[in-house]
Amino acid sequence: MPEAWFDELAELIRIPSVSADPAHADDVKRAAAWVCSFIRDAGGECEVVDWHGQPLAIGELRASAGGNAPTVLCYGHFDVQPPDPLDLWDSEPFEPEIRGDYLYGRGTVDDKGQLFMLLCAARELAQKGELPVNVRFCCDGEEETGGHSIVEFLEQDDRGADAAIIFDSGMIRRDLPAFNVATRGLAYFHLTLRTGERDLHSGMYGGAALNAAHALVRTLDGLIAHDGTLADELRAGIAAPTDEELAGWRELPAGADELADQGARAKDGRAADDFYLRTFAEPAVDVNGIATGSPNLQKTVLPVEATANLSIRLAPGQQVDEIARIVERLLREAAPPEAELDVELWSSSPPGLVPPDAKAIQLGLGAFEKALGTRPALTRSGGTLPIVPALTDKGIPTVITGFGLPDSQIHSPNERLVAAYVPLGIAAARELFLAFAAL
């Protein structure tokens, strides 16, 4: 067992810093304190900053030679997804364990294990007196709940950076790393639809009274793309991929394989062929949950209230405010006129787009090739990282990469990271810091 890194990383993973559960608020703070302690022990400065109730870990390891060295900002999040359902885990989610090639535990990939790689690389260079850049760490504990504390902090931060690094992504496959030059945005809505004052007897009123469950399905159907194509209004502002990007995507695993590997079924006849276009460069609407009536017990009720959570992933180039207005209008147009519909925007984040020809990206590609022996592919991420647009809006080119694999099972039971990728990730981060001396 690689005890040199395992024991340290295990300390962080054992902290159940589940940001979605208020009962774990103190654990999120403990995780922030752990990051700060690590940086201080490495010879840097770091403190937990209370940002309107949310803990941030803000610190820095200064360049060994001092002077006018470039500054590199590193971001990672120390909160994690809830571990439920617990009975599907083969080991305790907050007790890391190496089985076979993998390190198992909640947060091993998303994102404690990957943040740990950046921390270790900076410490190693600093302790050897070979750190050529100032390394700023700006980390948060609410990424998994879509929080904006780190975004707000950076908006008011005058220090800036010459480049940024985020290890919170994955590899295409074991021998092919990737740099994500774009991320999708997100608008998350909560819908409440009412059709009366109280639930009714379906025998006495069914067929005459408006059913909230039926009305909600009809409302949601106004957004759903049954043929794989959303309404043109919901595609407004898309930054289309370049021919170079499209050529690169054709080197990725087949879309049909990606769906099959996750046990998923294609949405329509074009879904497999258009997999990367739809998940990298197009918006996507998903109903995340519905609650109404009596779905478990036999109860002949006509429900008069139905709720749903609905999200839309925004493609690079789209604007949150514009798309959110369109979503709400389309929902209201689709709802039965007799229904009362309440639409709340619970959270949002804009998409991000990094210029692929930025000097930091090109230096980073060379650094990864030196450490891993393979030059990363330029791709996009279908997920959302609120910090990416916050950095790009400030003109900070950002390397978005990581060491998760398609089978890492993030956000699911038995989350896992290839154990050998911990020292490999540290080596890659070290080469990035060394390369960025040229900025």
C-alpha positions in Angstrom: 0.0 0.0 0.0 1.4 3.5 -0.9 1.3 4.7 2.7 3.2 7.9 1.9 0.1 9.5 0.4 -2.7 7.2 1.6 -2.6 8.1 5.2 -2.7 11.9 4.5 -5.5 11.7 1.9 -7.5 9.3 4.1 -7.6 12.0 6.8 -9.4 14.3 4.4 -11.8 11.7 2.9 -12.8 10.6 6.4 -14.4 14.0 7.0 -18.1 13.6 5.9 -18.3 17.1 4.4 -21.7 16.7 2.8 -22.7 20.3 1.9 -26.3 19.3 1.0 -27.0 18.1 4.6 -27.2 20.9 7.2 -26.3 18.3 9.9 -22.8 18.2 8.3 -22.1 21.9 8.3 -19.4 21.6 10.9 -17.8 18.8 8.9 -17.6 21.1 5.9 -15.8 23.6 8.1 -13.5 20.8 9.3 -12.5 20.0 5.7 -11.7 23.7 5.1 -9.5 23.7 8.2 -7.7 20.6 7.0 -6.8 22.2 3.7 -5.6 25.3 5.5 -3.5 23.2 7.9 -1.9 21.4 5.0 -0.8 24.6 3.3 0.5 26.1 6.5 2.5 22.9 7.2 4.0 23.2 3.7 5.3 26.6 4.6 2.5 28.8 3.2 -0.2 30.9 4.6 -3.9 30.0 4.7 -7.0 30.7 6.6 -10.7 29.7 6.6 -12.7 32.7 5.4 -16.3 32.8 6.4 -18.1 34.1 3.3 -21.6 34.8 4.4 -21.8 31.6 6.3 -19.9 29.4 3.8 -16.3 28.4 4.6 -13.6 29.1 2.0 -10.0 27.9 2.3 -7.8 30.8 1.0 -4.1 30.5 1.0 -0.8 30.7 -0.9 2.6 29.1 -1.2 5.0 31.8 -2.6 7.6 31.2 -5.3 10.9 30.0 -3.8 13.0 32.7 -5.4 10.6 35.5 -4.6 10.6 38.4 -7.0 8.1 39.0 -9.8 7.1 35.4 -10.3 3.9 34.4 -12.2 0.9 33.6 -10.0 -1.1 30.4 -10.5 -4.5 30.0 -8.9 -5.6 26.5 -7.9 -9.2 25.6 -7.3 -10.8 22.6 -5.7 -13.8 21.8 -3.5 -13.7 20.0 -0.3 -17.4 19.2 0.0 -18.9 15.9 -1.3 -22.1 14.4 -2.5 -24.3 12.6 0.0 -23.3 8.9 0.1 -26.8 7.5 -0.1 -27.9 4.7 -0.7 -25.5 3.3 1.8 -26.5 -0.3 1.3 -25.0 -0.2 -2.2 -21.5 0.6 -1.0 -19.1 -2.4 -0.7 -17.1 -0.5 1.9 -17.8 2.5 4.2 -18.1 5.7 2.1 -16.0 7.7 4.5 -13.4 5.1 5.3 -11.1 5.0 2.2 -10.0 1.6 1.1 -7.8 0.2 -1.7 -9.2 -2.8 -3.4 -7.4 -4.0 -6.5 -6.4 -1.0 -8.6 -8.8 1.4 -7.1 -9.0 3.7 -4.1 -12.7 3.7 -2.9 -14.5 6.4 -0.9 -16.7 9.4 -1.2 -14.7 12.2 -2.6 -11.8 10.2 -3.9 -12.4 11.6 -7.4 -14.9 14.4 -6.8 -12.9 16.3 -5.6 -10.8 15.7 -2.5 -8.4 13.2 -4.1 -7.8 15.5 -7.1 -7.4 18.7 -4.9 -4.9 16.6 -2.8 -2.7 16.2 -6.0 -2.4 19.9 -6.4 -1.6 20.5 -2.8 1.1 17.8 -2.7 2.8 19.0 -5.9 3.0 22.6 -4.6 4.3 21.4 -1.2 6.9 19.2 -2.8 8.4 22.0 -4.9 8.2 24.5 -2.1 10.0 22.3 0.4 12.8 21.6 -2.2 13.1 25.4 -2.8 12.1 24.8 -6.5 8.6 26.4 -6.7 8.9 28.8 -9.6 5.4 30.4 -9.3 3.2 31.8 -6.6 0.5 29.2 -6.0 -2.8 30.6 -4.7 -5.4 28.1 -3.3 -9.0 29.3 -3.4 -11.2 26.4 -2.4 -14.9 26.1 -1.4 -17.2 23.8 0.4 -20.5 24.2 -1.6 -19.7 23.2 -5.1 -22.0 20.1 -4.9 -24.9 22.4 -4.0 -24.3 24.9 -6.8 -23.2 27.6 -4.3 -21.5 30.8 -5.4 -19.4 31.7 -2.5 -16.1 31.2 -4.3 -17.5 33.0 -7.4 -18.4 36.0 -5.3 -15.0 35.9 -3.6 -13.2 36.0 -6.9 -15.5 38.7 -8.3 -14.2 41.0 -5.5 -10.6 39.7 -5.6 -8.2 42.2 -7.1 -5.1 39.9 -6.9 -6.0 37.8 -9.9 -3.6 35.3 -11.5 -1.7 34.6 -14.7 -3.3 31.2 -15.0 -5.5 28.8 -13.1 -5.6 25.0 -12.6 -8.7 22.9 -11.8 -8.3 19.2 -11.2 -12.0 18.3 -11.1 -12.6 16.3 -14.3 -11.5 13.1 -15.9 -9.6 11.2 -18.6 -11.1 9.9 -21.8 -9.6 6.5 -21.0 -6.7 5.2 -19.0 -4.1 6.3 -21.6 -5.6 9.5 -22.8 -5.9 12.6 -20.6 -8.1 15.6 -21.6 -8.2 19.4 -21.1 -11.7 20.7 -21.0 -11.9 24.1 -22.8 -15.6 24.6 -22.1 -18.2 23.8 -19.5 -22.0 23.9 -19.6 -24.0 26.2 -17.4 -27.0 25.4 -15.3 -30.4 26.8 -14.4 -32.2 24.8 -11.7 -36.0 25.4 -11.2 -38.5 24.2 -8.6 -42.1 24.1 -9.9 -45.3 24.0 -7.8 -48.6 23.5 -9.6 -52.0 23.7 -7.9 -55.5 22.8 -9.3 -57.7 23.2 -6.2 -58.0 23.5 -2.4 -57.7 19.8 -1.4 -57.2 16.3 -2.8 -60.4 14.8 -4.1 -62.1 11.4 -4.3 -61.3 10.2 -7.9 -64.6 8.4 -8.2 -66.7 11.4 -7.4 -64.7 14.0 -9.2 -62.4 12.2 -11.6 -63.0 13.2 -15.2 -64.5 16.5 -14.2 -61.9 18.1 -11.8 -58.4 19.1 -13.1 -55.8 16.7 -11.8 -52.5 18.3 -10.8 -50.4 15.3 -11.8 -51.9 15.4 -15.3 -51.5 19.2 -15.5 -47.8 19.0 -14.4 -47.0 16.4 -17.0 -48.6 18.5 -19.6 -46.6 21.6 -18.4 -43.3 19.8 -18.4 -44.0 18.4 -21.9 -43.8 21.9 -23.2 -40.0 21.8 -22.8 -39.1 18.1 -23.4 -37.4 17.4 -26.7 -38.9 14.1 -27.9 -36.8 14.0 -31.1 -33.6 15.1 -29.4 -33.9 18.7 -30.5 -35.0 21.5 -28.2 -37.0 24.5 -29.2 -34.9 27.0 -31.2 -35.6 29.5 -28.4 -33.8 27.3 -25.9 -30.7 27.1 -28.2 -30.2 30.9 -28.4 -26.6 32.0 -28.2 -24.9 28.7 -28.6 -21.1 28.9 -29.4 -20.8 26.1 -32.0 -17.8 23.8 -31.8 -15.0 24.4 -34.3 -14.1 21.9 -37.0 -11.0 21.1 -35.0 -13.0 20.2 -31.9 -15.4 18.1 -33.9 -12.5 16.2 -35.4 -11.2 15.5 -31.9 -14.5 14.3 -30.6 -14.5 11.7 -33.3 -11.5 10.2 -31.6 -13.5 9.7 -28.4 -15.3 6.4 -27.6 -18.5 5.8 -29.5 -21.6 7.4 -28.0 -23.4 4.1 -28.0 -20.6 2.6 -25.9 -20.7 5.6 -23.5 -24.4 5.0 -22.9 -24.0 1.3 -22.6 -21.2 1.5 -20.1 -23.4 3.5 -17.8 -26.4 1.1 -18.3 -28.3 3.9 -20.0 -30.7 3.7 -22.9 -30.6 6.0 -25.9 -33.2 8.8 -25.7 -33.9 8.6 -29.5 -32.5 7.2 -32.7 -29.9 9.9 -33.1 -28.8 10.1 -29.4 -25.8 7.8 -29.8 -24.4 9.4 -32.9 -24.9 12.9 -31.5 -23.8 12.0 -28.0 -20.9 14.5 -27.7 -22.6 17.3 -29.6 -25.6 17.0 -27.2 -23.5 16.7 -24.0 -20.7 19.1 -24.8 -22.2 21.8 -27.0 -26.0 21.8 -26.8 -28.4 22.7 -24.0 -30.3 19.8 -22.3 -33.5 19.8 -20.3 -34.1 17.2 -17.6 -36.8 16.6 -15.0 -34.9 15.7 -11.9 -37.8 14.7 -9.7 -41.6 14.8 -9.4 -43.8 14.5 -6.3 -47.6 14.3 -6.3 -50.5 12.2 -5.1 -50.0 8.7 -3.7 -47.3 6.8 -5.7 -46.7 4.0 -3.2 -49.9 3.3 -1.4 -53.2 2.3 -3.2 -55.2 5.5 -2.7 -57.9 6.6 -5.2 -57.1 10.3 -4.9 -57.2 13.1 -7.4 -54.2 15.2 -6.4 -54.5 19.0 -6.5 -50.8 19.8 -5.9 -47.8 18.6 -7.8 -44.1 19.7 -7.6 -41.1 19.0 -9.7 -37.5 19.9 -10.0 -36.3 20.8 -13.5 -32.9 21.8 -14.8 -31.5 23.0 -18.0 -27.8 22.7 -18.9 -26.7 25.7 -20.9 -24.4 25.4 -23.8 -21.2 27.5 -24.0 -22.2 31.0 -25.3 -25.6 31.0 -23.7 -26.8 33.5 -21.1 -28.5 32.3 -17.9 -30.9 35.2 -17.5 -32.1 35.0 -21.1 -32.6 31.2 -21.1 -34.2 31.2 -17.6 -36.9 33.7 -18.9 -37.6 31.6 -21.9 -37.9 28.4 -19.8 -40.4 30.1 -17.5 -42.5 31.5 -20.4 -42.6 28.1 -22.2 -43.7 26.4 -19.0 -46.5 28.9 -18.4 -47.6 28.6 -22.0 -47.8 24.9 -21.7 -49.7 24.8 -18.4 -53.5 24.4 -18.4 -55.0 27.9 -18.0 -57.0 26.7 -15.0 -53.8 25.7 -13.1 -51.8 27.9 -10.8 -48.1 27.5 -11.6 -45.3 28.8 -9.4 -41.8 28.7 -10.9 -38.7 29.4 -8.7 -35.2 29.6 -10.0 -33.3 27.9 -7.2 -29.7 28.1 -8.5 -27.8 29.0 -11.7 -24.4 29.2 -13.2 -23.2 30.5 -16.6 -21.3 28.3 -19.0 -17.5 28.8 -19.5 -15.3 28.9 -22.5 -11.5 28.9 -22.5 -9.5 29.9 -25.6 -7.7 26.8 -26.7 -4.8 28.8 -28.1 -4.1 30.6 -24.8 -0.4 30.3 -23.7 -1.3 28.6 -20.4 -3.2 25.9 -22.3 -0.4 25.2 -24.7 2.2 25.1 -21.9 -0.1 22.8 -19.9 -0.4 20.4 -22.8 3.3 20.1 -23.0 3.6 19.7 -19.2 1.1 16.8 -19.2 2.8 15.2 -22.1 6.1 15.3 -20.2 4.5 13.7 -17.1 2.2 11.2 -18.7 3.8 10.5 -22.0 0.6 11.5 -23.8 -0.6 14.9 -25.0 -4.1 15.6 -23.8 -7.0 15.9 -26.1 -8.9 19.2 -26.2 -12.5 18.5 -25.3 -15.5 20.0 -23.5 -17.3 19.1 -20.3 -21.0 18.5 -20.1 -21.0 19.4 -16.4 -21.1 22.8 -14.7 -18.3 24.4 -12.7 -19.4 27.9 -11.5 -15.8 29.0 -11.0 -14.8 28.5 -14.7 -16.8 31.5 -16.0 -15.8 33.5 -13.0 -12.1 33.0 -14.0 -12.5 33.4 -17.7 -14.5 36.6 -17.2 -11.3 38.0 -15.5 -9.2 36.9 -18.4 -7.5 34.0 -16.4 -6.9 31.1 -18.8 -7.8 27.9 -17.0 -6.5 24.3 -17.3 -9.5 22.1 -16.5 -8.5 18.5 -16.3 -8.3 15.5 -14.0 -7.8 11.8 -13.4 -11.3 10.4 -13.1 -12.3 7.6 -15.5 -15.7 6.9 -17.0 -16.1 4.1 -14.4 -15.2 6.3 -11.4 -18.8 6.3 -10.3 -18.8 9.8 -9.0 -22.1 10.9 -7.3 -22.8 7.1 -7.0 -22.0 4.4 -4.5 -18.5 3.0 -4.6 -16.9 6.1 -6.0 -13.3 5.2 -7.0 -10.0 6.5 -8.2 -7.3 4.5 -9.8 -4.8 4.4 -6.9 -1.8 4.8 -9.2 -3.2 8.1 -10.4 -2.6 9.8 -7.1 1.2 9.9 -7.6 0.8 10.4 -11.3 -1.5 13.4 -10.7 1.0 14.9 -8.3 3.7 14.5 -11.0 1.5 16.1 -13.6 0.6 19.0 -11.3 4.3 19.5 -10.5 5.1 19.8 -14.2 2.3 22.3 -14.7 3.8 24.5 -11.9 7.3 24.3 -13.5 5.9 25.0 -17.0 4.0 28.0 -15.9 7.2 29.8 -14.9 7.2 30.8 -18.6 4.0 32.8 -18.3 
